[in-house]
Amino acid sequence: MTFGEKFKGLRLEKKLNQQEMADEFNKLYGYTFTKASISQYEHDKRMPEIEALKDFGLYFNVSVDYLLGKSNDRNKFTDNDKVQLKKDLLNFINGYLGNNKVSKDIKDDIFNYLSKNYRD
């Protein structure tokens, strides 16, 4: 399977169209991807930069190796990887939410999204 095929499959698993995925991903990770960007990734016309690739792995909850077709194991994270991801995510959230330039509405949107989607 190519990167594009895996990428599209993961998007479809989230039941999002290309525009919805771009909007959600951009909001969460601070990118400016368009529907056209997502389409180019899905048709293997374009590859994301390394930082975006790592963020796509986080967004889809899969390893970068899986996205790149180097592994069929979707969640090939070691325990150390998971601890580091958790630390990185918490540092990002604390830094982002602690930024006075971020509006209360955006902070509320993030909190509500995390509460709705990741609460046990």
Secondary structure by P-SEA (a helix, b strand, c coil): ccaaaaaaaaaaaacccaaaaaaaaaaaccccccaaaaaaaaaccccccaaaaaaaaaaaccccccccccccccccccaaaaaaaaaaaaaaaaaaaacccccaaaaaaaaaaaaacccc
